[in-house]
């Protein structure tokens, strides 16, 4: 049988663990949860970036994670898309993880 002392300690640790998981954006990054405006800004930045010409990238958010889906012509374009997203995030004072599901054409 667990003593009351241990039970109390376990309960307190559980509360702290749960509090640490509720950052407002699915536990990803620091800062506010992404808005549809932020996703739209990232998509527009990617679409306007001359370094990403020919890339087909769709941006979305699921559970506080930024998702990139589509195709790019090179690994450099994959990195550029992430850089564009990071630039917008820093302007918005937020940080989201990125699920980069982009496929490099021909690989």
Secondary structure, 3 states (H helix, E strand, C coil): CCCHHHHHHHHHHHHHHHHHHCCCCCCCCCCCCCCHHHHHHHHHHHHHCHHHCCCEEEEEEECCEEEEEEEECCHHHHHHHHHHHHHHHHHCCCCCCEEEEEEECCC
